[in-house]
Amino acid sequence: MVLSVVIKCFILNDFYKMVEDKLLTIKEVAEILRVSERSVNRYIEAGRLRASRIGQWRIKQSDLEKFLKENSNIKKIRKNN
């Protein structure tokens, strides 16, 4: 009984995360990045930007944010070990 409640909570939590994460079209991503739609397609084809094909390519907002962080020209501070 308790296990089934815990499993349901995990499933609902994943569902709510998915709902909160907006799906963007290639056109919307191109406008945000101020590049052509072809450039966005190239990022997807190269595996640099994650996308799902749902009728047409859709990019999760969190994946776009990750793409921007990974491709930033700001130098990352390294920890001295």
mmCIF file of the N, C-alpha and C atoms, coordinates in Angstrom:
data_MODEL
# 
_entry.id   MODEL 
# 
loop_
_atom_site.group_PDB 
_atom_site.id 
_atom_site.type_symbol 
_atom_site.label_atom_id 
_atom_site.label_alt_id 
_atom_site.label_comp_id 
_atom_site.label_asym_id 
_atom_site.label_entity_id 
_atom_site.label_seq_id 
_atom_site.pdbx_PDB_ins_code 
_atom_site.Cartn_x 
_atom_site.Cartn_y 
_atom_site.Cartn_z 
_atom_site.occupancy 
_atom_site.B_iso_or_equiv 
_atom_site.pdbx_formal_charge 
_atom_site.auth_seq_id 
_atom_site.auth_comp_id 
_atom_site.auth_asym_id 
_atom_site.auth_atom_id 
_atom_site.pdbx_PDB_model_num 
ATOM 1   N N  . MET A 1 1  ? 0.822  -1.191 0.000   1.00 0.00 ? 1  MET A N  1 
ATOM 2   C CA . MET A 1 1  ? 0.000  0.000  0.000   1.00 0.00 ? 1  MET A CA 1 
ATOM 3   C C  . MET A 1 1  ? 0.875  1.266  0.000   1.00 0.00 ? 1  MET A C  1 
ATOM 4   N N  . VAL A 1 2  ? 1.809  1.335  0.945   1.00 0.00 ? 2  VAL A N  1 
ATOM 5   C CA . VAL A 1 2  ? 2.685  2.501  1.053   1.00 0.00 ? 2  VAL A CA 1 
ATOM 6   C C  . VAL A 1 2  ? 3.549  2.627  -0.194  1.00 0.00 ? 2  VAL A C  1 
ATOM 7   N N  . LEU A 1 3  ? 4.032  1.497  -0.697  1.00 0.00 ? 3  LEU A N  1 
ATOM 8   C CA . LEU A 1 3  ? 4.868  1.500  -1.901  1.00 0.00 ? 3  LEU A CA 1 
ATOM 9   C C  . LEU A 1 3  ? 4.106  2.052  -3.098  1.00 0.00 ? 3  LEU A C  1 
ATOM 10  N N  . SER A 1 4  ? 2.851  1.655  -3.241  1.00 0.00 ? 4  SER A N  1 
ATOM 11  C CA . SER A 1 4  ? 2.067  2.157  -4.378  1.00 0.00 ? 4  SER A CA 1 
ATOM 12  C C  . SER A 1 4  ? 1.836  3.662  -4.278  1.00 0.00 ? 4  SER A C  1 
ATOM 13  N N  . VAL A 1 5  ? 1.683  4.171  -3.065  1.00 0.00 ? 5  VAL A N  1 
ATOM 14  C CA . VAL A 1 5  ? 1.511  5.615  -2.873  1.00 0.00 ? 5  VAL A CA 1 
ATOM 15  C C  . VAL A 1 5  ? 2.803  6.342  -3.234  1.00 0.00 ? 5  VAL A C  1 
ATOM 16  N N  . VAL A 1 6  ? 3.936  5.784  -2.839  1.00 0.00 ? 6  VAL A N  1 
ATOM 17  C CA . VAL A 1 6  ? 5.233  6.387  -3.146  1.00 0.00 ? 6  VAL A CA 1 
ATOM 18  C C  . VAL A 1 6  ? 5.453  6.399  -4.655  1.00 0.00 ? 6  VAL A C  1 
ATOM 19  N N  . ILE A 1 7  ? 5.138  5.305  -5.324  1.00 0.00 ? 7  ILE A N  1 
ATOM 20  C CA . ILE A 1 7  ? 5.291  5.224  -6.785  1.00 0.00 ? 7  ILE A CA 1 
ATOM 21  C C  . ILE A 1 7  ? 4.403  6.254  -7.467  1.00 0.00 ? 7  ILE A C  1 
ATOM 22  N N  . LYS A 1 8  ? 3.158  6.386  -7.012  1.00 0.00 ? 8  LYS A N  1 
ATOM 23  C CA . LYS A 1 8  ? 2.242  7.372  -7.588  1.00 0.00 ? 8  LYS A CA 1 
ATOM 24  C C  . LYS A 1 8  ? 2.779  8.789  -7.409  1.00 0.00 ? 8  LYS A C  1 
ATOM 25  N N  . CYS A 1 9  ? 3.401  9.060  -6.260  1.00 0.00 ? 9  CYS A N  1 
ATOM 26  C CA . CYS A 1 9  ? 3.977  10.390 -6.011  1.00 0.00 ? 9  CYS A CA 1 
ATOM 27  C C  . CYS A 1 9  ? 5.108  10.676 -6.991  1.00 0.00 ? 9  CYS A C  1 
ATOM 28  N N  . PHE A 1 10 ? 5.969  9.672  -7.238  1.00 0.00 ? 10 PHE A N  1 
ATOM 29  C CA . PHE A 1 10 ? 7.057  9.851  -8.198  1.00 0.00 ? 10 PHE A CA 1 
ATOM 30  C C  . PHE A 1 10 ? 6.506  10.101 -9.597  1.00 0.00 ? 10 PHE A C  1 
ATOM 31  N N  . ILE A 1 11 ? 5.504  9.357  -9.985  1.00 0.00 ? 11 ILE A N  1 
ATOM 32  C CA . ILE A 1 11 ? 4.906  9.513  -11.316 1.00 0.00 ? 11 ILE A CA 1 
ATOM 33  C C  . ILE A 1 11 ? 4.295  10.909 -11.450 1.00 0.00 ? 11 ILE A C  1 
ATOM 34  N N  . LEU A 1 12 ? 3.551  11.344 -10.448 1.00 0.00 ? 12 LEU A N  1 
ATOM 35  C CA . LEU A 1 12 ? 2.950  12.680 -10.489 1.00 0.00 ? 12 LEU A CA 1 
ATOM 36  C C  . LEU A 1 12 ? 4.012  13.770 -10.504 1.00 0.00 ? 12 LEU A C  1 
ATOM 37  N N  . ASN A 1 13 ? 5.061  13.585 -9.729  1.00 0.00 ? 13 ASN A N  1 
ATOM 38  C CA . ASN A 1 13 ? 6.148  14.558 -9.702  1.00 0.00 ? 13 ASN A CA 1 
ATOM 39  C C  . ASN A 1 13 ? 6.776  14.700 -11.088 1.00 0.00 ? 13 ASN A C  1 
ATOM 40  N N  . ASP A 1 14 ? 7.053  13.575 -11.756 1.00 0.00 ? 14 ASP A N  1 
ATOM 41  C CA . ASP A 1 14 ? 7.604  13.603 -13.115 1.00 0.00 ? 14 ASP A CA 1 
ATOM 42  C C  . ASP A 1 14 ? 6.632  14.269 -14.076 1.00 0.00 ? 14 ASP A C  1 
ATOM 43  N N  . PHE A 1 15 ? 5.343  13.978 -13.928 1.00 0.00 ? 15 PHE A N  1 
ATOM 44  C CA . PHE A 1 15 ? 4.327  14.569 -14.795 1.00 0.00 ? 15 PHE A CA 1 
ATOM 45  C C  . PHE A 1 15 ? 4.306  16.091 -14.640 1.00 0.00 ? 15 PHE A C  1 
ATOM 46  N N  . TYR A 1 16 ? 4.330  16.573 -13.395 1.00 0.00 ? 16 TYR A N  1 
ATOM 47  C CA . TYR A 1 16 ? 4.289  18.016 -13.173 1.00 0.00 ? 16 TYR A CA 1 
ATOM 48  C C  . TYR A 1 16 ? 5.535  18.710 -13.702 1.00 0.00 ? 16 TYR A C  1 
ATOM 49  N N  . LYS A 1 17 ? 6.694  18.062 -13.571 1.00 0.00 ? 17 LYS A N  1 
ATOM 50  C CA . LYS A 1 17 ? 7.917  18.624 -14.136 1.00 0.00 ? 17 LYS A CA 1 
ATOM 51  C C  . LYS A 1 17 ? 7.790  18.741 -15.647 1.00 0.00 ? 17 LYS A C  1 
ATOM 52  N N  . MET A 1 18 ? 7.206  17.709 -16.271 1.00 0.00 ? 18 MET A N  1 
ATOM 53  C CA . MET A 1 18 ? 7.055  17.694 -17.716 1.00 0.00 ? 18 MET A CA 1 
ATOM 54  C C  . MET A 1 18 ? 6.098  18.803 -18.168 1.00 0.00 ? 18 MET A C  1 
ATOM 55  N N  . VAL A 1 19 ? 5.022  19.001 -17.420 1.00 0.00 ? 19 VAL A N  1 
ATOM 56  C CA . VAL A 1 19 ? 4.038  20.023 -17.769 1.00 0.00 ? 19 VAL A CA 1 
ATOM 57  C C  . VAL A 1 19 ? 4.635  21.416 -17.616 1.00 0.00 ? 19 VAL A C  1 
ATOM 58  N N  . GLU A 1 20 ? 5.457  21.616 -16.579 1.00 0.00 ? 20 GLU A N  1 
ATOM 59  C CA . GLU A 1 20 ? 6.070  22.920 -16.345 1.00 0.00 ? 20 GLU A CA 1 
ATOM 60  C C  . GLU A 1 20 ? 7.079  23.276 -17.427 1.00 0.00 ? 20 GLU A C  1 
ATOM 61  N N  . ASP A 1 21 ? 7.706  22.260 -18.033 1.00 0.00 ? 21 ASP A N  1 
ATOM 62  C CA . ASP A 1 21 ? 8.753  22.472 -19.026 1.00 0.00 ? 21 ASP A CA 1 
ATOM 63  C C  . ASP A 1 21 ? 8.106  22.712 -20.393 1.00 0.00 ? 21 ASP A C  1 
ATOM 64  N N  . LYS A 1 22 ? 8.051  23.952 -20.807 1.00 0.00 ? 22 LYS A N  1 
ATOM 65  C CA . LYS A 1 22 ? 7.380  24.334 -22.045 1.00 0.00 ? 22 LYS A CA 1 
ATOM 66  C C  . LYS A 1 22 ? 8.097  23.751 -23.264 1.00 0.00 ? 22 LYS A C  1 
ATOM 67  N N  . LEU A 1 23 ? 7.318  23.288 -24.241 1.00 0.00 ? 23 LEU A N  1 
ATOM 68  C CA . LEU A 1 23 ? 7.876  22.801 -25.503 1.00 0.00 ? 23 LEU A CA 1 
ATOM 69  C C  . LEU A 1 23 ? 7.879  23.936 -26.517 1.00 0.00 ? 23 LEU A C  1 
ATOM 70  N N  . LEU A 1 24 ? 9.028  24.156 -27.126 1.00 0.00 ? 24 LEU A N  1 
ATOM 71  C CA . LEU A 1 24 ? 9.191  25.235 -28.096 1.00 0.00 ? 24 LEU A CA 1 
ATOM 72  C C  . LEU A 1 24 ? 9.366  24.671 -29.499 1.00 0.00 ? 24 LEU A C  1 
ATOM 73  N N  . THR A 1 25 ? 8.907  25.408 -30.498 1.00 0.00 ? 25 THR A N  1 
ATOM 74  C CA . THR A 1 25 ? 9.113  25.017 -31.886 1.00 0.00 ? 25 THR A CA 1 
ATOM 75  C C  . THR A 1 25 ? 10.482 25.519 -32.346 1.00 0.00 ? 25 THR A C  1 
ATOM 76  N N  . ILE A 1 26 ? 10.911 25.032 -33.490 1.00 0.00 ? 26 ILE A N  1 
ATOM 77  C CA . ILE A 1 26 ? 12.182 25.496 -34.064 1.00 0.00 ? 26 ILE A CA 1 
ATOM 78  C C  . ILE A 1 26 ? 12.119 27.000 -34.323 1.00 0.00 ? 26 ILE A C  1 
ATOM 79  N N  . LYS A 1 27 ? 10.990 27.466 -34.797 1.00 0.00 ? 27 LYS A N  1 
ATOM 80  C CA . LYS A 1 27 ? 10.836 28.897 -35.074 1.00 0.00 ? 27 LYS A CA 1 
ATOM 81  C C  . LYS A 1 27 ? 10.989 29.719 -33.799 1.00 0.00 ? 27 LYS A C  1 
ATOM 82  N N  . GLU A 1 28 ? 10.372 29.259 -32.707 1.00 0.00 ? 28 GLU A N  1 
ATOM 83  C CA . GLU A 1 28 ? 10.477 29.986 -31.437 1.00 0.00 ? 28 GLU A CA 1 
ATOM 84  C C  . GLU A 1 28 ? 11.921 29.998 -30.924 1.00 0.00 ? 28 GLU A C  1 
ATOM 85  N N  . VAL A 1 29 ? 12.600 28.850 -31.035 1.00 0.00 ? 29 VAL A N  1 
ATOM 86  C CA . VAL A 1 29 ? 13.995 28.769 -30.588 1.00 0.00 ? 29 VAL A CA 1 
ATOM 87  C C  . VAL A 1 29 ? 14.866 29.683 -31.441 1.00 0.00 ? 29 VAL A C  1 
ATOM 88  N N  . ALA A 1 30 ? 14.629 29.692 -32.747 1.00 0.00 ? 30 ALA A N  1 
ATOM 89  C CA . ALA A 1 30 ? 15.400 30.552 -33.647 1.00 0.00 ? 30 ALA A CA 1 
ATOM 90  C C  . ALA A 1 30 ? 15.222 32.020 -33.278 1.00 0.00 ? 30 ALA A C  1 
ATOM 91  N N  . GLU A 1 31 ? 14.003 32.410 -32.931 1.00 0.00 ? 31 GLU A N  1 
ATOM 92  C CA . GLU A 1 31 ? 13.750 33.790 -32.531 1.00 0.00 ? 31 GLU A CA 1 
ATOM 93  C C  . GLU A 1 31 ? 14.448 34.127 -31.218 1.00 0.00 ? 31 GLU A C  1 
ATOM 94  N N  . ILE A 1 32 ? 14.433 33.193 -30.269 1.00 0.00 ? 32 ILE A N  1 
ATOM 95  C CA . ILE A 1 32 ? 15.091 33.420 -28.985 1.00 0.00 ? 32 ILE A CA 1 
ATOM 96  C C  . ILE A 1 32 ? 16.597 33.568 -29.173 1.00 0.00 ? 32 ILE A C  1 
ATOM 97  N N  . LEU A 1 33 ? 17.192 32.682 -29.987 1.00 0.00 ? 33 LEU A N  1 
ATOM 98  C CA . LEU A 1 33 ? 18.638 32.699 -30.206 1.00 0.00 ? 33 LEU A CA 1 
ATOM 99  C C  . LEU A 1 33 ? 19.070 33.737 -31.234 1.00 0.00 ? 33 LEU A C  1 
ATOM 100 N N  . ARG A 1 34 ? 18.097 34.285 -31.972 1.00 0.00 ? 34 ARG A N  1 
ATOM 101 C CA . ARG A 1 34 ? 18.367 35.245 -33.054 1.00 0.00 ? 34 ARG A CA 1 
ATOM 102 C C  . ARG A 1 34 ? 19.270 34.632 -34.126 1.00 0.00 ? 34 ARG A C  1 
ATOM 103 N N  . VAL A 1 35 ? 18.891 33.401 -34.516 1.00 0.00 ? 35 VAL A N  1 
ATOM 104 C CA . VAL A 1 35 ? 19.561 32.695 -35.609 1.00 0.00 ? 35 VAL A CA 1 
ATOM 105 C C  . VAL A 1 35 ? 18.484 32.196 -36.556 1.00 0.00 ? 35 VAL A C  1 
ATOM 106 N N  . SER A 1 36 ? 18.905 31.625 -37.675 1.00 0.00 ? 36 SER A N  1 
ATOM 107 C CA . SER A 1 36 ? 17.932 31.098 -38.627 1.00 0.00 ? 36 SER A CA 1 
ATOM 108 C C  . SER A 1 36 ? 17.383 29.761 -38.132 1.00 0.00 ? 36 SER A C  1 
ATOM 109 N N  . GLU A 1 37 ? 16.245 29.372 -38.667 1.00 0.00 ? 37 GLU A N  1 
ATOM 110 C CA . GLU A 1 37 ? 15.661 28.073 -38.344 1.00 0.00 ? 37 GLU A CA 1 
ATOM 111 C C  . GLU A 1 37 ? 16.594 26.957 -38.806 1.00 0.00 ? 37 GLU A C  1 
ATOM 112 N N  . ARG A 1 38 ? 17.296 27.184 -39.904 1.00 0.00 ? 38 ARG A N  1 
ATOM 113 C CA . ARG A 1 38 ? 18.252 26.194 -40.408 1.00 0.00 ? 38 ARG A CA 1 
ATOM 114 C C  . ARG A 1 38 ? 19.371 25.959 -39.399 1.00 0.00 ? 38 ARG A C  1 
ATOM 115 N N  . SER A 1 39 ? 19.832 27.023 -38.744 1.00 0.00 ? 39 SER A N  1 
ATOM 116 C CA . SER A 1 39 ? 20.868 26.869 -37.724 1.00 0.00 ? 39 SER A CA 1 
ATOM 117 C C  . SER A 1 39 ? 20.373 26.002 -36.568 1.00 0.00 ? 39 SER A C  1 
ATOM 118 N N  . VAL A 1 40 ? 19.137 26.217 -36.150 1.00 0.00 ? 40 VAL A N  1 
ATOM 119 C CA . VAL A 1 40 ? 18.562 25.399 -35.075 1.00 0.00 ? 40 VAL A CA 1 
ATOM 120 C C  . VAL A 1 40 ? 18.497 23.935 -35.524 1.00 0.00 ? 40 VAL A C  1 
ATOM 121 N N  . ASN A 1 41 ? 18.086 23.710 -36.771 1.00 0.00 ? 41 ASN A N  1 
ATOM 122 C CA . ASN A 1 41 ? 18.056 22.339 -37.309 1.00 0.00 ? 41 ASN A CA 1 
ATOM 123 C C  . ASN A 1 41 ? 19.453 21.719 -37.287 1.00 0.00 ? 41 ASN A C  1 
ATOM 124 N N  . ARG A 1 42 ? 20.452 22.495 -37.618 1.00 0.00 ? 42 ARG A N  1 
ATOM 125 C CA . ARG A 1 42 ? 21.831 21.986 -37.604 1.00 0.00 ? 42 ARG A CA 1 
ATOM 126 C C  . ARG A 1 42 ? 22.268 21.620 -36.187 1.00 0.00 ? 42 ARG A C  1 
ATOM 127 N N  . TYR A 1 43 ? 21.898 22.444 -35.200 1.00 0.00 ? 43 TYR A N  1 
ATOM 128 C CA . TYR A 1 43 ? 22.230 22.133 -33.809 1.00 0.00 ? 43 TYR A CA 1 
ATOM 129 C C  . TYR A 1 43 ? 21.595 20.794 -33.400 1.00 0.00 ? 43 TYR A C  1 
ATOM 130 N N  . ILE A 1 44 ? 20.370 20.587 -33.831 1.00 0.00 ? 44 ILE A N  1 
ATOM 131 C CA . ILE A 1 44 ? 19.664 19.339 -33.504 1.00 0.00 ? 44 ILE A CA 1 
ATOM 132 C C  . ILE A 1 44 ? 20.326 18.157 -34.202 1.00 0.00 ? 44 ILE A C  1 
ATOM 133 N N  . GLU A 1 45 ? 20.595 18.303 -35.507 1.00 0.00 ? 45 GLU A N  1 
ATOM 134 C CA . GLU A 1 45 ? 21.217 17.217 -36.294 1.00 0.00 ? 45 GLU A CA 1 
ATOM 135 C C  . GLU A 1 45 ? 22.602 16.856 -35.758 1.00 0.00 ? 45 GLU A C  1 
ATOM 136 N N  . ALA A 1 46 ? 23.330 17.849 -35.243 1.00 0.00 ? 46 ALA A N  1 
ATOM 137 C CA . ALA A 1 46 ? 24.672 17.621 -34.719 1.00 0.00 ? 46 ALA A CA 1 
ATOM 138 C C  . ALA A 1 46 ? 24.643 17.054 -33.296 1.00 0.00 ? 46 ALA A C  1 
ATOM 139 N N  . GLY A 1 47 ? 23.456 17.014 -32.690 1.00 0.00 ? 47 GLY A N  1 
ATOM 140 C CA . GLY A 1 47 ? 23.343 16.503 -31.335 1.00 0.00 ? 47 GLY A CA 1 
ATOM 141 C C  . GLY A 1 47 ? 23.692 17.523 -30.273 1.00 0.00 ? 47 GLY A C  1 
ATOM 142 N N  . ARG A 1 48 ? 23.844 18.769 -30.660 1.00 0.00 ? 48 ARG A N  1 
ATOM 143 C CA . ARG A 1 48 ? 24.193 19.829 -29.702 1.00 0.00 ? 48 ARG A CA 1 
ATOM 144 C C  . ARG A 1 48 ? 22.975 20.319 -28.931 1.00 0.00 ? 48 ARG A C  1 
ATOM 145 N N  . LEU A 1 49 ? 21.796 20.207 -29.556 1.00 0.00 ? 49 LEU A N  1 
ATOM 146 C CA . LEU A 1 49 ? 20.543 20.649 -28.938 1.00 0.00 ? 49 LEU A CA 1 
ATOM 147 C C  . LEU A 1 49 ? 19.569 19.482 -28.957 1.00 0.00 ? 49 LEU A C  1 
ATOM 148 N N  . ARG A 1 50 ? 19.102 19.095 -27.776 1.00 0.00 ? 50 ARG A N  1 
ATOM 149 C CA . ARG A 1 50 ? 18.155 17.976 -27.688 1.00 0.00 ? 50 ARG A CA 1 
ATOM 150 C C  . ARG A 1 50 ? 16.785 18.410 -28.171 1.00 0.00 ? 50 ARG A C  1 
ATOM 151 N N  . ALA A 1 51 ? 16.112 17.524 -28.890 1.00 0.00 ? 51 ALA A N  1 
ATOM 152 C CA . ALA A 1 51 ? 14.770 17.810 -29.395 1.00 0.00 ? 51 ALA A CA 1 
ATOM 153 C C  . ALA A 1 51 ? 14.012 16.502 -29.557 1.00 0.00 ? 51 ALA A C  1 
ATOM 154 N N  . SER A 1 52 ? 12.692 16.607 -29.569 1.00 0.00 ? 52 SER A N  1 
ATOM 155 C CA . SER A 1 52 ? 11.817 15.455 -29.791 1.00 0.00 ? 52 SER A CA 1 
ATOM 156 C C  . SER A 1 52 ? 10.944 15.745 -30.990 1.00 0.00 ? 52 SER A C  1 
ATOM 157 N N  . ARG A 1 53 ? 10.712 14.722 -31.778 1.00 0.00 ? 53 ARG A N  1 
ATOM 158 C CA . ARG A 1 53 ? 9.866  14.897 -32.956 1.00 0.00 ? 53 ARG A CA 1 
ATOM 159 C C  . ARG A 1 53 ? 8.427  14.558 -32.574 1.00 0.00 ? 53 ARG A C  1 
ATOM 160 N N  . ILE A 1 54 ? 7.613  15.591 -32.449 1.00 0.00 ? 54 ILE A N  1 
ATOM 161 C CA . ILE A 1 54 ? 6.192  15.437 -32.143 1.00 0.00 ? 54 ILE A CA 1 
ATOM 162 C C  . ILE A 1 54 ? 5.448  16.160 -33.257 1.00 0.00 ? 54 ILE A C  1 
ATOM 163 N N  . GLY A 1 55 ? 5.296  15.455 -34.390 1.00 0.00 ? 55 GLY A N  1 
ATOM 164 C CA . GLY A 1 55 ? 4.765  16.102 -35.589 1.00 0.00 ? 55 GLY A CA 1 
ATOM 165 C C  . GLY A 1 55 ? 5.847  16.920 -36.246 1.00 0.00 ? 55 GLY A C  1 
ATOM 166 N N  . GLN A 1 56 ? 6.404  17.824 -35.501 1.00 0.00 ? 56 GLN A N  1 
ATOM 167 C CA . GLN A 1 56 ? 7.577  18.597 -35.918 1.00 0.00 ? 56 GLN A CA 1 
ATOM 168 C C  . GLN A 1 56 ? 8.521  18.639 -34.721 1.00 0.00 ? 56 GLN A C  1 
ATOM 169 N N  . TRP A 1 57 ? 9.722  19.102 -34.924 1.00 0.00 ? 57 TRP A N  1 
ATOM 170 C CA . TRP A 1 57 ? 10.677 19.140 -33.829 1.00 0.00 ? 57 TRP A CA 1 
ATOM 171 C C  . TRP A 1 57 ? 10.182 20.058 -32.723 1.00 0.00 ? 57 TRP A C  1 
ATOM 172 N N  . ARG A 1 58 ? 10.331 19.584 -31.488 1.00 0.00 ? 58 ARG A N  1 
ATOM 173 C CA . ARG A 1 58 ? 9.998  20.384 -30.300 1.00 0.00 ? 58 ARG A CA 1 
ATOM 174 C C  . ARG A 1 58 ? 11.193 20.345 -29.362 1.00 0.00 ? 58 ARG A C  1 
ATOM 175 N N  . ILE A 1 59 ? 11.492 21.476 -28.770 1.00 0.00 ? 59 ILE A N  1 
ATOM 176 C CA . ILE A 1 59 ? 12.633 21.596 -27.876 1.00 0.00 ? 59 ILE A CA 1 
ATOM 177 C C  . ILE A 1 59 ? 12.111 22.008 -26.503 1.00 0.00 ? 59 ILE A C  1 
ATOM 178 N N  . LYS A 1 60 ? 12.485 21.244 -25.477 1.00 0.00 ? 60 LYS A N  1 
ATOM 179 C CA . LYS A 1 60 ? 12.079 21.614 -24.125 1.00 0.00 ? 60 LYS A CA 1 
ATOM 180 C C  . LYS A 1 60 ? 12.848 22.855 -23.710 1.00 0.00 ? 60 LYS A C  1 
ATOM 181 N N  . GLN A 1 61 ? 12.170 23.725 -22.999 1.00 0.00 ? 61 GLN A N  1 
ATOM 182 C CA . GLN A 1 61 ? 12.795 24.969 -22.554 1.00 0.00 ? 61 GLN A CA 1 
ATOM 183 C C  . GLN A 1 61 ? 14.039 24.680 -21.713 1.00 0.00 ? 61 GLN A C  1 
ATOM 184 N N  . SER A 1 62 ? 13.984 23.637 -20.894 1.00 0.00 ? 62 SER A N  1 
ATOM 185 C CA . SER A 1 62 ? 15.146 23.294 -20.064 1.00 0.00 ? 62 SER A CA 1 
ATOM 186 C C  . SER A 1 62 ? 16.330 22.839 -20.923 1.00 0.00 ? 62 SER A C  1 
ATOM 187 N N  . ASP A 1 63 ? 16.054 22.166 -22.054 1.00 0.00 ? 63 ASP A N  1 
ATOM 188 C CA . ASP A 1 63 ? 17.132 21.759 -22.955 1.00 0.00 ? 63 ASP A CA 1 
ATOM 189 C C  . ASP A 1 63 ? 17.748 22.969 -23.653 1.00 0.00 ? 63 ASP A C  1 
ATOM 190 N N  . LEU A 1 64 ? 16.926 23.954 -23.972 1.00 0.00 ? 64 LEU A N  1 
ATOM 191 C CA . LEU A 1 64 ? 17.451 25.184 -24.569 1.00 0.00 ? 64 LEU A CA 1 
ATOM 192 C C  . LEU A 1 64 ? 18.337 25.913 -23.560 1.00 0.00 ? 64 LEU A C  1 
ATOM 193 N N  . GLU A 1 65 ? 17.900 25.977 -22.302 1.00 0.00 ? 65 GLU A N  1 
ATOM 194 C CA . GLU A 1 65 ? 18.703 26.626 -21.268 1.00 0.00 ? 65 GLU A CA 1 
ATOM 195 C C  . GLU A 1 65 ? 20.033 25.900 -21.081 1.00 0.00 ? 65 GLU A C  1 
ATOM 196 N N  . LYS A 1 66 ? 20.002 24.577 -21.115 1.00 0.00 ? 66 LYS A N  1 
ATOM 197 C CA . LYS A 1 66 ? 21.228 23.782 -20.993 1.00 0.00 ? 66 LYS A CA 1 
ATOM 198 C C  . LYS A 1 66 ? 22.155 24.055 -22.182 1.00 0.00 ? 66 LYS A C  1 
ATOM 199 N N  . PHE A 1 67 ? 21.590 24.120 -23.388 1.00 0.00 ? 67 PHE A N  1 
ATOM 200 C CA . PHE A 1 67 ? 22.352 24.428 -24.597 1.00 0.00 ? 67 PHE A CA 1 
ATOM 201 C C  . PHE A 1 67 ? 23.045 25.784 -24.455 1.00 0.00 ? 67 PHE A C  1 
ATOM 202 N N  . LEU A 1 68 ? 22.331 26.770 -23.951 1.00 0.00 ? 68 LEU A N  1 
ATOM 203 C CA . LEU A 1 68 ? 22.903 28.106 -23.783 1.00 0.00 ? 68 LEU A CA 1 
ATOM 204 C C  . LEU A 1 68 ? 24.036 28.105 -22.758 1.00 0.00 ? 68 LEU A C  1 
ATOM 205 N N  . LYS A 1 69 ? 23.870 27.382 -21.667 1.00 0.00 ? 69 LYS A N  1 
ATOM 206 C CA . LYS A 1 69 ? 24.931 27.306 -20.652 1.00 0.00 ? 69 LYS A CA 1 
ATOM 207 C C  . LYS A 1 69 ? 26.169 26.613 -21.207 1.00 0.00 ? 69 LYS A C  1 
ATOM 208 N N  . GLU A 1 70 ? 25.968 25.523 -21.946 1.00 0.00 ? 70 GLU A N  1 
ATOM 209 C CA . GLU A 1 70 ? 27.092 24.760 -22.489 1.00 0.00 ? 70 GLU A CA 1 
ATOM 210 C C  . GLU A 1 70 ? 27.832 25.514 -23.584 1.00 0.00 ? 70 GLU A C  1 
ATOM 211 N N  . ASN A 1 71 ? 27.156 26.431 -24.263 1.00 0.00 ? 71 ASN A N  1 
ATOM 212 C CA . ASN A 1 71 ? 27.763 27.138 -25.379 1.00 0.00 ? 71 ASN A CA 1 
ATOM 213 C C  . ASN A 1 71 ? 28.087 28.591 -25.057 1.00 0.00 ? 71 ASN A C  1 
ATOM 214 N N  . SER A 1 72 ? 28.108 28.910 -23.786 1.00 0.00 ? 72 SER A N  1 
ATOM 215 C CA . SER A 1 72 ? 28.434 30.263 -23.359 1.00 0.00 ? 72 SER A CA 1 
ATOM 216 C C  . SER A 1 72 ? 29.933 30.490 -23.500 1.00 0.00 ? 72 SER A C  1 
ATOM 217 N N  . ASN A 1 73 ? 30.326 31.713 -23.815 1.00 0.00 ? 73 ASN A N  1 
ATOM 218 C CA . ASN A 1 73 ? 31.750 32.020 -23.917 1.00 0.00 ? 73 ASN A CA 1 
ATOM 219 C C  . ASN A 1 73 ? 32.315 32.530 -22.591 1.00 0.00 ? 73 ASN A C  1 
ATOM 220 N N  . ILE A 1 74 ? 31.513 32.479 -21.558 1.00 0.00 ? 74 ILE A N  1 
ATOM 221 C CA . ILE A 1 74 ? 31.978 32.881 -20.234 1.00 0.00 ? 74 ILE A CA 1 
ATOM 222 C C  . ILE A 1 74 ? 32.855 31.763 -19.686 1.00 0.00 ? 74 ILE A C  1 
ATOM 223 N N  . LYS A 1 75 ? 34.061 32.143 -19.260 1.00 0.00 ? 75 LYS A N  1 
ATOM 224 C CA . LYS A 1 75 ? 34.987 31.153 -18.735 1.00 0.00 ? 75 LYS A CA 1 
ATOM 225 C C  . LYS A 1 75 ? 34.477 30.595 -17.421 1.00 0.00 ? 75 LYS A C  1 
ATOM 226 N N  . LYS A 1 76 ? 34.573 29.300 -17.303 1.00 0.00 ? 76 LYS A N  1 
ATOM 227 C CA . LYS A 1 76 ? 34.152 28.632 -16.074 1.00 0.00 ? 76 LYS A CA 1 
ATOM 228 C C  . LYS A 1 76 ? 35.290 28.670 -15.070 1.00 0.00 ? 76 LYS A C  1 
ATOM 229 N N  . ILE A 1 77 ? 34.956 28.909 -13.834 1.00 0.00 ? 77 ILE A N  1 
ATOM 230 C CA . ILE A 1 77 ? 35.952 28.946 -12.768 1.00 0.00 ? 77 ILE A CA 1 
ATOM 231 C C  . ILE A 1 77 ? 36.301 27.500 -12.393 1.00 0.00 ? 77 ILE A C  1 
ATOM 232 N N  . ARG A 1 78 ? 37.570 27.193 -12.474 1.00 0.00 ? 78 ARG A N  1 
ATOM 233 C CA . ARG A 1 78 ? 38.023 25.850 -12.129 1.00 0.00 ? 78 ARG A CA 1 
ATOM 234 C C  . ARG A 1 78 ? 38.383 25.803 -10.650 1.00 0.00 ? 78 ARG A C  1 
ATOM 235 N N  . LYS A 1 79 ? 38.051 24.673 -10.055 1.00 0.00 ? 79 LYS A N  1 
ATOM 236 C CA . LYS A 1 79 ? 38.446 24.462 -8.667  1.00 0.00 ? 79 LYS A CA 1 
ATOM 237 C C  . LYS A 1 79 ? 39.880 23.974 -8.635  1.00 0.00 ? 79 LYS A C  1 
ATOM 238 N N  . ASN A 1 80 ? 40.685 24.544 -7.779  1.00 0.00 ? 80 ASN A N  1 
ATOM 239 C CA . ASN A 1 80 ? 42.060 24.097 -7.623  1.00 0.00 ? 80 ASN A CA 1 
ATOM 240 C C  . ASN A 1 80 ? 42.085 22.880 -6.704  1.00 0.00 ? 80 ASN A C  1 
ATOM 241 N N  . ASN A 1 81 ? 42.563 21.771 -7.229  1.00 0.00 ? 81 ASN A N  1 
ATOM 242 C CA . ASN A 1 81 ? 42.634 20.549 -6.411  1.00 0.00 ? 81 ASN A CA 1 
ATOM 243 C C  . ASN A 1 81 ? 44.070 20.209 -6.133  1.00 0.00 ? 81 ASN A C  1 
# 
